[in-house]
Amino acid sequence: MNKEFREENNPQAVNKVGEGVQDGTSPGDKSTERRLVESAQNGDQKAFGQLIRMHQKKLFRYIYGLTGSFDQTEDIVQETFIKAWKALERFNPEYAFYPWLAVIARNSAYNQISREEKKESLEKIQEKGFDPVSQELGPLEKLLDTEGKKRFYRALKALPVKFRSVFVLRHFENKSYEEISSFLNVPPGTVDSRLYRARQMLMEALKDLL
Amino acid sequence: MDHGYFKDRISAFYDNNLKPEERIVIEEHLKECEECRKLLEEFEKLDRLVEEHSQLDGEEYWEESARKIEKSLGFDKETQVTEIAPSRWFGLTWKLVAVAASVVFLTVVGIHRNEIWHEEKPEQKLLNIPKVETPADTGMEKITDELKQVRPAEGDEDLADREIPEVEQPREVGRSDEVISEKADRPDVSLRAVSPTSPEPSDIRQVPSSAVIEKSREDVAEHSKKGLTKPGAVEPTATANQLQRAVQKAEEKTALYESIPPVKESEAESLANLRLQKDSLSRLIVAEGRWQEKTGLVQSLKGEDIKNKVPRSPADIENDLIQICYKIALLTDDREEYRSVSAIIEKVARDEKSPNRELAQLYLRQLSDQN
């Protein structure tokens, strides 16, 4: 995982407004988002504030999924919006805003994932075992209204980071195997096998919820 | 083939990430293998579970988080949408028209004053009046000193001493070389003379203008009774040349004001007038999109110093135009027109070099909020 993504410098690399990934806004919201982006590009702080409110939750979920740390996620999300505001002029409003944010955030999270992954050898994973019950969610717990959600996040957090990152990229961000492979700098076959393992582990942990 | 191989591939099959030939093999296997079909169903269920259980709650937290981000971005003062004051331009326009009309009227009255008041006040009587030097000859201080020596007639003391009520000044009229303002509802104090050297409207008020025009207490009294007004610049003892110049100036002014689409106060906000104003300003834009200066019309629109014909800056013209466009955008029901005027505002809002950029952005925001 030594390849840095720099897609934020190439907003066109991400999806056009109304195409491709779902970013939490309905197609009807696209024109609203575009207007907000254009206003924000003209220095409209209120418009940017609305963009923050539109996307922060989804971005938080994504980054938390990658890092498993509430505090780090808070920092990364904040840093992402600051970077986005500073680089907003470079963004083409014809494209969806969230994927651009996600790339910035992902690059910020990259070092964190990388560090954790190094610490986490397969042997250690096997020693520690998969413990989806006793995971501490910390402040995240307040953001989860149902026991089902808490169980899901405990199970997700309990996943080894190698599996979790693949799972999050696939399930939260709807990334293709190629995109995941490119970001994590692992062969597509590895993505396939890690994703399969992650799914198996989660299905096992949450079987009564399925 | 090993059953483990199929199980491993189900995940990729579910994600539609298999080569076509491999996909066919898996499809064939699924027809026969219940365990693999069950696994595939579980993947689908997991997908739904993730969608449902991964959504975060806690709206208060997100609002607080957004504010925290805004604060770190320097948006600490909650984004304020400045109240856009109604354009003073419109109020100014009717005032300008009124001033222009007053100039013409007062000039005519000034020229023919002897004829007008012939029966009541013979010319000979005027000739006996001690000569009063014009403000231009003496300077305001001297005039003021002289005026202090003039005692008002009995019953008219209050007239001479009365402070002239403040007439609301159009924003940029204060420096006109001759500003003769009249308030129809206050005829007794409407007479006003302004020295060319008068720097500010506030200074104007310190001069008892009725006395500047007429030192004669009788004359002042008579005219006050009639509620008539006279131009301060036109002195009773003025020469024919001075009068001629005054008439010429008035005509000049009138001609310029004629180029302003007539805007009555009651109609000032009407779309038709706004459109006319917009067209006037738009004509100043050359085909390449650069601003063209055209002094006369624009000065008259703004009521600036016509005598000096100071060219208005392109930025001021642009400022006027976006104000008009904003007003039109608020009032119009025509979508095309809305787009057209919005586009003008947007153009300015995007122009980094424009000093009106901020205002244009504000207008856009307001329009966006309106929508």
Interface residues (C-beta under 8 A of the other chain):
Chain A: R35 S39 N42 G43 D44 Q45 K46 A47 F48 G49 I52 R53 Q56 K57 F60 R61 G65 E74 V77 Q78 F81 I82 W85 K142 L143 L144 D145 T146 G148 K149 R151 F152 Y153 L156 R170 H171 F172 S176 Y177 P188 D192 S193 L195 Y196 R199 L202 M203 L206 L209 L210
Chain B: D8 I10 S11 A12 D15 N17 E42 F43 K45 L46 D47 L49 V50 E52 H53 S54 Q55 L56 D57 G58 Y61 W62 E63 S65 A66 K68 I69 E70 S72 L73 F75 T79 V81 A349 R350 R357 E358 Q361 L364 R365 S368
